[in-house]
Amino acid sequence: MKTGLCRWFAAVLCVGLFPGLTPPGRAAEAAAVTELPNSRIFVHDMTPLPASNVQNVSMVDWSPKANQLVFDRMGLSQYYNVYTVTPEGFRLNCLTLDRDPATAQLHEYSPSWHPSGNFIVFSGQNRGSTNYRRSGPGTGWHCNLWLGKADGSQLWQITDLATRYGNPMGATMPTFSPDGKKLLWTAFTGKPAARTAFEQRSLCLADFDIKDGKPVVANEQYFQPGRRREFYETYGFSPDGNRILFAANAEQDQPWYCMDICTIDRGETELKVLASNVGGWDRYASVSPDGRKIVWSSSRTFMIPFLGPGGTDWERYLRAELWIMDADGGSPRQLTFFNSYGAKENNGRRAFVGDTAWSPDGTRLAMVLYRETRNFDVVSEIVFVTLGKDPFKERPAPRPGTEAPSEEEKPQEPAEKPNGTPPVPKW
C-alpha cells in the first residue's frame, strides 16, 4: 500500500511553477508531518497534475521505486484505460490500448503498482461481455485481474472468472503487499445478493509470484467479515504487511452505500472499524508510508438524505471531504473544505474526494477530486495536496463535527456475532 522512499528532485522553483516539487525550506517540515498530532496538520497547497486532458479519473497510485503515477481515465469512447505519468506531468503513456485482442470497447481500470515498480496490476473487462455500466470503476462485474509491465510491453491475465450474467462474478481494486508476495482485491462472489444493487462482494487474498518470467496467483482466500457481508472495497496493506485496509458495511442494518473504514490484522478473523459514520459515506482510504496516518474520503459533516434509489445515484448527490486520522482510528480531522462557502478551495459547486495515494516520502497526496459541472454530472481530475504543520494560509474555522469526537461520542464496539454466522478464514 503506497510505501517506501525515493530520492526527490531538488526544488529550485516555487510550487506555482512546478507543482510536483516541494518548495525549499519546507521539505524538512513536510517530511515530519505524519509525526504531528492531527490537530496540527493542515493543507498548505493544492495544485492539479500539470498534464493536459487528464480528466475523468477513477483511481490513482504512486510508485516509490519509479516515482510515477498510474491511473485510469475514461476516454471519448466512454471506456477506461490505464496510464502512467511523472508527478511533473511528463511522459504520459497508455498501457492498455493495445491489449491483445484490441480493447477499444472494454474497460481497463483500477491500477496499482507492484513494489518493485516493474509491474502494474489492474482490472480488465472480459472479452465478449456487454454490461458497460457494471463492468467499470466502482462495480467490477465480468472482470478479471491483469498484470502488465510498467512500460506496457507485455500483459498477462492472472485470474480466470467466467462472464456470467446471473449472479455475476468479477475482480477489481487489486493491490500488492509491501513485499510483493500477496495480492489483495475486491471479489464478486457470484452468490445471490441480499439487499444490494451490485450483488455480493468479498475480500480476496492470494499468494503472488513471478515464475519462469510469468506471474502466478495461488492459494486464494475469501473473507466476508462483519454482519452484512455485502459491500467490501480493498485499499491495501499497512507498511509491515500485517494489516489490510478496506471499506465495508459491517453492521447488521447498514446499507451497502453507508460504508465504514475497517482493518483486519494478520491471524485475526474480526474486523476493526476505524472510521464509523452511521448513515454516511467513508471510502477511499490510504495509509501513509510510515504507517502513522490514514487519509480517507468522508461525508460525515453533511446531511445527504438521498443518494438515488438504493444509493445507485451517489455521484449525483454526494458531498465528501478529505479527512486524516491516526492508524488506530484516533483523532479524526477534516483537511479540506471544498463544500464550505468562503473556503479558498470552494468554487460554489458540489464536490467530493475520491481515491488517494501518498507520495513516497509522505509529504503529499495525489488525490482524485470530483466537481459538479451541470445537471448533477461530475468531472474528476488528479490534484496534488501538500501537507504541513500548522496553518500555512488562513483557513475557515472548523464546522461543528469536524474535530475528534469525545469518548462518549466514539462508536461502540459491535455486538457479538449472532449464532449461525459463518466463520471468517484466518489470513
CORLINFEN-V952562 format. One record per helix or strand of 2 or more residues. SS is the DSSP state (2 for helix, 1 for strand). FROM is the first residue (numbers start at 1). LEN is the number of residues. If there is no record, write none. Layout:
BEGIN
<<SS;FROM;LEN> <SS;FROM;LEN>>
END
This chain:
BEGIN
<<2;27;5> <2;33;3> <2;38;3> <1;41;8> <1;57;6> <1;68;7> <1;80;7> <1;93;2> <1;108;6> <1;119;7> <2;133;3> <1;143;7> <1;155;3> <1;169;8> <1;182;8> <1;201;11> <1;214;10> <1;232;6> <1;243;6> <1;260;6> <1;272;4> <1;282;6> <1;293;6> <2;309;3> <2;314;4> <1;321;6> <1;333;2> <1;351;8> <1;364;9> <1;378;12>>
END
